[in-house]
Amino acid sequence: MHDEDFCCAVCLDFFIEPCIIKCGHSFCHLCIESQLNINEKCPLCRAHTGNPIRNRQLESLTMSYVSSRNLSGAYYERMKLNQKKLIHQKKALLIIWTELSDKPGHSTELSNLNIQDEELKSEIRWQVRQQVGVGLEHIGDLETETVTIRLKTSRQ
């Protein structure tokens, strides 16, 4: 066995909570969720992904391999960090889309969201940046809170 047998093609590190998608490729849960927020295609073969399914067998094999290489400490720290990132990602997307769906056809200034958590603010800006061109438009500088976001309008 080799390290690359247990590595995600997106983050190039050992799988954390690996998920398998329709085409058969596997990725870390955080990596594939982040990809699906932008594009519903496999990062490797570009096939439609479907819903990712947790691959418990690959997770167990990865954990055993990591343990056999005496890398468990760093692996578990990365696992905790990924779980925290995933929670922030989901919260940020929920806030963005809830705010915009409550005001169809209108825009919202990020400063009006009244978010106190700086990490969450940063994640919201990151998600807006990722969603631009996909489903959102923005006016202003994303590094400031004076940016205005709105749902992308389709042009015919």
C-alpha angles and dihedrals in degrees: 000000000000134000092249090061087070100037131107115236091220103051095020091223134104114299115269111197092342119216128195122216133206096274091054099253120130130215139167111279092242093047096051093041090052090049093049091054087065106027134006094219131100111263089225109039101013092232119145107274107210113198116328114244122207110250103213094176093055089044091055093046092048092049091049091049093047090048092050089055092050092242098121097113095056091040094055091046089053090047091055091047092050091050090051091048091049092051091049090047093052093045091050093050091046091052093047097047095039091051093048096042090053089059108038112195093012133100130231131212113227089225089063092062091081095217113167098182107093093202090054091047089052091049091050090054090047092050092048088052090051094046096049107114092015102067108328140065125196137198119205137017115322091211091067130057093237092082117119121213131195139167113277112256118221116237121208 
